[in-house]
Amino acid sequence: MKISYLGINKTAARLIFMLVRPNFWWFDRLMDAPKRNKFAMAQSVNVVLTKKPYQPLWQPIPGFVKLQGNLTTEIAFITKNAPQTLRRKTGSAEDKDAARLALCKAAFIVAGAVAAYAHDVGNHELLVRVDTTLTLLLSGRGQDSYSKCEDILEAATANLASLGDFAVTQAVLDNLQQLLEDYDELLPQPQVTIGSNKSVGQAIDASLERITGILENGLDNLMLKFEDTNPDFYNDYTNARIIIDRPGGHGNGNAPTPPTTPPTK
């Protein structure tokens, strides 16, 4: 069974898209318009799912929690990897030190929140993974700090749906992601070859395919139970599932385009 997209508020869908659309200047390098639009749709869906009023509706459903976590992981993978194909600038030692400290402080705060959550639910593996100190995060080479902070972000992203009570929100993780990208730009980087660009592009394509499966085969089906019992949640979700037609990375004023094969109830 699939969700019907008849009667969707397309204005609402376009608004959600505008709020979460990615920075297309770097997506242009790896993904054509349909792929960028699909990614923006996935981001819109995740924004809806992680709204505080809606989380209590689906969090008691283990399968839903797993699928939302998988969706979040795929979005984070694309966000993290697409900018890697662009060459960075390098900065002064002072800039690098300041960016490194800001990154490590932010990651340390997130790690503490994740550790508190892991202790609360008895997840020893997660607790060990994020157990750290600011000194440890700042130790070693710059790349070492980057890798440690990146792992903390990945751990938090995978558990975001359960971290609201521990003051970790999507905005907090977005800030940490931005700090990672800012610091990464200041690190010396080897020149990326055409071959490595191709590999990243193929990995992103595979991630988009997984996103399609998560939505069409998983979340769309689980959302059916909310159509009558929680229509606001259901309608926000279906609005977000509209793929906004943004050819060539530039809006043309056309109406939103539904998925290639519109789900039918």
C-alpha positions as CSV (number, residue, x, y, z in Angstrom):
1,M,0.0,0.0,0.0
2,K,1.2,3.5,-0.9
3,I,0.3,7.0,0.0
4,S,-2.0,9.0,-2.3
5,Y,-0.7,12.4,-3.3
6,L,-4.1,13.7,-4.4
7,G,-5.1,17.0,-2.8
8,I,-1.6,17.8,-1.5
9,N,-1.0,21.4,-0.6
10,K,1.7,22.2,-3.1
11,T,2.3,25.7,-1.7
12,A,3.3,24.0,1.6
13,A,5.5,21.6,-0.2
14,R,7.3,24.4,-2.0
15,L,7.8,26.3,1.3
16,I,9.4,23.3,3.0
17,F,11.7,22.8,0.0
18,M,12.8,26.5,0.2
19,L,13.6,26.1,3.9
20,V,15.8,23.0,3.5
21,R,17.1,23.2,-0.1
22,P,20.9,22.4,-0.2
23,N,23.6,24.7,-1.3
24,F,23.3,23.8,-5.0
25,W,26.6,25.3,-6.1
26,W,28.4,22.2,-5.0
27,F,25.6,19.8,-5.9
28,D,25.8,21.0,-9.5
29,R,29.2,19.3,-9.6
30,L,27.9,15.8,-8.8
31,M,24.2,15.6,-9.4
32,D,21.8,16.6,-12.1
33,A,18.6,18.5,-11.4
34,P,16.4,15.4,-10.7
35,K,18.9,14.0,-8.2
36,R,19.3,17.4,-6.4
37,N,15.5,17.7,-6.3
38,K,15.2,14.2,-4.8
39,F,17.8,15.0,-2.2
40,A,16.0,18.2,-1.3
41,M,12.7,16.2,-0.9
42,A,14.4,13.8,1.4
43,Q,15.7,16.6,3.6
44,S,12.1,18.1,3.7
45,V,10.7,14.7,4.8
46,N,13.3,14.5,7.6
47,V,12.5,18.0,8.8
48,V,8.8,17.0,9.1
49,L,9.6,13.7,10.9
50,T,11.9,15.5,13.5
51,K,9.4,18.2,14.4
52,K,8.9,17.9,18.1
53,P,5.1,17.5,18.1
54,Y,5.4,14.6,15.6
55,Q,8.2,12.6,17.2
56,P,6.0,11.0,20.0
57,L,3.7,9.7,17.3
58,W,6.3,7.5,15.5
59,Q,9.0,6.9,18.1
60,P,7.0,4.1,19.8
61,I,7.2,2.2,16.5
62,P,10.7,0.5,16.3
63,G,10.5,-0.1,12.5
64,F,9.7,3.6,12.0
65,V,12.6,4.7,14.2
66,K,15.0,2.5,12.3
67,L,13.9,3.8,8.9
68,Q,14.1,7.4,10.0
69,G,17.5,6.8,11.4
70,N,18.6,5.2,8.1
71,L,17.1,8.2,6.2
72,T,19.1,10.6,8.4
73,T,22.3,8.6,7.9
74,E,21.9,8.8,4.1
75,I,21.2,12.5,4.1
76,A,24.3,13.1,6.3
77,F,26.4,10.9,3.9
78,I,25.5,13.0,0.9
79,T,25.9,16.3,2.7
80,K,29.3,15.2,4.0
81,N,30.7,13.7,0.7
82,A,29.5,16.0,-2.0
83,P,31.6,19.0,-0.9
84,Q,34.7,16.8,-0.8
85,T,35.1,17.0,-4.6
86,L,35.8,20.7,-4.4
87,R,39.2,22.0,-3.6
88,R,39.6,24.0,-0.4
89,K,41.6,27.0,0.5
90,T,44.2,26.8,3.3
91,G,44.4,29.3,6.1
92,S,46.8,30.8,8.6
93,A,47.9,28.9,11.7
94,E,45.8,31.2,13.8
95,D,42.7,30.6,11.7
96,K,43.3,26.8,11.9
97,D,43.7,26.9,15.6
98,A,40.6,28.9,16.2
99,A,38.5,26.8,13.9
100,R,39.9,23.6,15.5
101,L,39.0,24.8,19.0
102,A,35.5,25.9,18.0
103,L,34.9,22.5,16.3
104,C,36.2,20.5,19.2
105,K,34.2,22.5,21.8
106,A,31.0,22.0,19.8
107,A,31.7,18.3,19.3
108,F,32.5,17.8,23.0
109,I,29.1,19.3,23.9
110,V,27.3,17.0,21.5
111,A,29.3,14.0,22.7
112,G,28.3,14.8,26.3
113,A,24.6,14.8,25.4
114,V,24.9,11.6,23.4
115,A,26.8,10.0,26.3
116,A,24.0,11.0,28.7
117,Y,21.4,9.5,26.4
118,A,23.5,6.3,26.0
119,H,23.7,6.0,29.8
120,D,20.0,6.5,30.2
121,V,19.1,3.7,27.8
122,G,21.9,1.4,28.7
123,N,23.7,1.6,25.3
124,H,27.2,0.7,26.4
125,E,28.6,0.6,22.9
126,L,27.4,4.1,22.1
127,L,28.6,5.4,25.5
128,V,32.1,4.1,24.8
129,R,32.1,5.5,21.3
130,V,31.4,9.1,22.5
131,D,33.4,9.0,25.7
132,T,36.0,11.7,25.3
133,T,37.5,14.9,26.7
134,L,38.2,18.3,25.0
135,T,41.9,17.5,25.5
136,L,41.6,14.3,23.6
137,L,39.7,15.9,20.8
138,L,42.4,18.6,20.4
139,S,45.2,16.1,20.5
140,G,47.2,14.8,17.5
141,R,47.2,16.2,14.0
142,G,44.5,18.5,12.7
143,Q,43.1,15.6,10.7
144,D,42.8,13.5,13.9
145,S,40.6,16.2,15.5
146,Y,38.5,16.3,12.4
147,S,38.0,12.5,12.3
148,K,37.1,12.4,16.0
149,C,34.6,15.2,15.7
150,E,33.1,13.7,12.5
151,D,32.5,10.4,14.3
152,I,30.7,12.2,17.1
153,L,28.5,13.9,14.5
154,E,27.8,10.5,12.9
155,A,26.9,8.9,16.2
156,A,24.6,11.8,17.1
157,T,23.0,11.8,13.7
158,A,22.2,8.1,13.9
159,N,20.4,8.7,17.2
160,L,18.9,12.1,16.6
161,A,15.3,11.0,16.9
162,S,16.0,10.1,20.6
163,L,18.2,13.1,21.5
164,G,15.6,15.8,21.8
165,D,15.3,15.4,25.6
166,F,19.1,15.9,25.8
167,A,19.1,19.2,24.0
168,V,20.4,17.8,20.7
169,T,18.4,19.1,17.7
170,Q,18.9,19.1,14.0
171,A,20.1,22.7,14.3
172,V,22.8,21.7,16.7
173,L,24.0,19.0,14.3
174,D,23.8,21.4,11.4
175,N,26.1,23.8,13.3
176,L,28.6,21.0,14.0
177,Q,28.5,20.0,10.4
178,Q,29.2,23.6,9.3
179,L,32.1,23.8,11.8
180,L,33.5,20.5,10.3
181,E,33.3,22.0,6.8
182,D,34.9,25.2,7.9
183,Y,37.8,23.5,9.5
184,D,38.1,21.0,6.6
185,E,38.6,24.0,4.3
186,L,41.6,25.1,6.3
187,L,43.3,21.7,6.2
188,P,45.8,20.9,3.5
189,Q,44.2,18.6,0.9
190,P,45.5,16.5,-1.9
191,Q,44.1,17.4,-5.3
192,V,41.1,15.3,-6.2
193,T,41.4,13.4,-9.4
194,I,38.6,12.8,-12.0
195,G,38.5,9.1,-10.8
196,S,37.9,10.0,-7.2
197,N,35.2,12.4,-8.3
198,K,33.5,9.6,-10.2
199,S,33.7,7.3,-7.2
200,V,32.1,9.9,-4.9
201,G,29.4,10.5,-7.5
202,Q,28.6,6.8,-7.7
203,A,28.4,6.5,-3.9
204,I,26.0,9.4,-3.8
205,D,23.9,7.8,-6.5
206,A,23.8,4.6,-4.5
207,S,22.8,6.6,-1.4
208,L,19.9,8.3,-3.3
209,E,18.7,4.8,-4.4
210,R,18.7,3.8,-0.7
211,I,16.7,6.9,0.1
212,T,14.1,6.0,-2.5
213,G,13.8,2.5,-1.0
214,I,13.5,3.9,2.6
215,L,10.7,6.2,1.5
216,E,8.7,4.2,-1.0
217,N,9.0,0.8,0.6
218,G,9.2,1.8,4.2
219,L,8.1,5.2,5.5
220,D,5.3,5.8,3.0
221,N,3.7,2.6,4.1
222,L,4.0,3.2,7.8
223,M,2.5,6.7,7.4
224,L,-0.8,5.3,6.2
225,K,-1.9,4.7,9.8
226,F,-1.7,8.4,10.6
227,E,-4.0,9.6,7.7
228,D,-7.1,9.5,9.9
229,T,-5.7,9.5,13.4
230,N,-3.1,12.4,12.9
231,P,-4.0,14.2,9.7
232,D,-1.7,17.2,10.3
233,F,1.3,14.9,10.6
234,Y,0.2,12.9,7.5
235,N,-0.5,16.0,5.4
236,D,2.9,17.6,6.3
237,Y,4.6,14.3,5.4
238,T,2.9,14.0,2.1
239,N,3.5,17.6,1.3
240,A,7.2,17.1,2.0
241,R,7.2,14.0,-0.3
242,I,6.5,16.2,-3.4
243,I,9.6,16.6,-5.5
244,I,10.0,20.2,-6.4
245,D,11.0,20.7,-10.1
246,R,14.2,22.8,-10.0
247,P,15.9,22.1,-13.4
248,G,19.5,23.1,-13.7
249,G,19.6,24.3,-10.2
250,H,17.5,27.4,-11.0
251,G,13.8,27.7,-10.2
252,N,11.5,28.2,-13.2
253,G,8.2,28.8,-11.4
254,N,6.7,25.5,-12.4
255,A,4.4,23.6,-10.1
256,P,6.0,20.9,-7.9
257,T,6.4,17.5,-9.6
258,P,5.2,14.4,-7.7
259,P,7.4,11.3,-7.6
260,T,7.9,9.5,-10.9
261,T,5.5,6.8,-9.9
262,P,2.8,8.5,-7.7
263,P,1.9,6.2,-4.8
264,T,-1.7,5.0,-4.8
265,K,-3.6,4.1,-1.7
